[in-house]
Amino acid sequence: MELKNSEQKNLGGEHGGHKKKEVVVTVDGKTFQVPEGTYVVSEFKKLVGVDPSKELDEVVHGELKPLDDNQKIHIKGGEVFISHARQGGSS
């Protein structure tokens, strides 16, 4: 689900009368333009069309960094994310 310019205006790109800079992120091999800023992971997943039942990991220096749905992430542009089915319970 790639976002078109007409859809971007509804993504919270305006704040206090100032337009936020749009940056490019990659999620599951697809690029998205989103407003730069801080997001709760669960809200970011909605923004880029990731199923809420899936986990989201950020690729950092070639390694997967699991993200909790309630965690905050700062999007600056260039981030890469991968979604996947949730793993079984912990022991």
C-alpha positions as CSV (number, residue, x, y, z in Angstrom):
1,M,0.0,0.0,0.0
2,E,2.0,2.9,-1.2
3,L,0.7,6.3,-0.3
4,K,-0.2,8.9,-2.9
5,N,0.2,12.7,-2.4
6,S,-3.5,13.1,-2.0
7,E,-3.6,10.6,0.9
8,Q,-0.6,11.9,2.7
9,K,-2.4,15.1,4.0
10,N,-4.5,12.8,6.2
11,L,-1.6,11.2,8.0
12,G,-0.9,13.9,10.5
13,G,1.6,15.9,8.4
14,E,0.3,19.1,9.8
15,H,1.0,20.1,13.4
16,G,0.3,23.5,14.8
17,G,0.1,25.1,11.4
18,H,3.6,23.8,10.4
19,K,3.9,21.1,7.8
20,K,6.3,18.3,8.8
21,K,9.0,17.2,6.5
22,E,8.0,14.0,4.6
23,V,10.6,11.3,4.7
24,V,10.9,7.8,3.0
25,V,10.9,4.6,5.0
26,T,10.8,1.0,3.7
27,V,8.4,-1.6,5.2
28,D,8.4,-5.1,3.9
29,G,10.3,-4.0,0.7
30,K,7.8,-1.2,-0.1
31,T,8.7,2.5,0.2
32,F,6.4,4.9,2.0
33,Q,6.5,8.7,2.5
34,V,5.5,9.6,6.0
35,P,5.8,12.7,8.1
36,E,9.1,12.8,10.1
37,G,8.5,12.5,13.8
38,T,7.9,10.3,16.8
39,Y,5.3,7.5,16.6
40,V,4.0,4.8,18.9
41,V,4.8,1.6,17.0
42,S,1.1,0.5,16.9
43,E,0.2,3.8,15.2
44,F,3.1,3.6,12.8
45,K,2.0,0.1,11.8
46,K,-1.5,1.5,11.0
47,L,0.1,4.4,9.0
48,V,2.0,2.0,6.7
49,G,-0.6,-0.8,6.5
50,V,1.0,-3.4,8.7
51,D,-1.5,-5.9,10.2
52,P,-1.9,-5.1,13.9
53,S,-1.5,-8.8,14.7
54,K,2.0,-8.9,13.3
55,E,5.2,-7.9,15.0
56,L,7.4,-5.1,13.5
57,D,11.2,-5.3,13.6
58,E,13.6,-2.5,12.5
59,V,16.7,-3.5,10.6
60,V,19.6,-1.8,12.3
61,H,23.1,-2.4,11.0
62,G,21.9,-5.6,9.3
63,E,20.3,-7.0,12.5
64,L,16.6,-7.2,13.4
65,K,15.6,-5.1,16.4
66,P,12.1,-6.2,17.7
67,L,9.7,-3.3,18.4
68,D,7.0,-3.4,21.1
69,D,3.6,-2.1,20.0
70,N,3.6,0.5,22.9
71,Q,7.2,1.6,22.2
72,K,7.9,5.0,20.7
73,I,10.1,5.3,17.6
74,H,11.6,8.4,15.9
75,I,11.3,8.4,12.1
76,K,14.1,10.5,10.5
77,G,14.0,8.9,7.0
78,G,15.8,5.9,5.6
79,E,14.6,3.4,8.3
80,V,13.9,-0.2,7.2
81,F,11.2,-2.3,8.8
82,I,10.1,-5.9,8.4
83,S,6.8,-7.3,9.7
84,H,6.2,-11.0,10.6
85,A,3.8,-13.3,12.5
86,R,4.2,-13.1,16.2
87,Q,6.4,-15.8,17.8
88,G,5.1,-18.2,20.4
89,G,5.0,-17.5,24.1
90,S,8.2,-17.1,26.2
91,S,9.4,-19.7,28.6
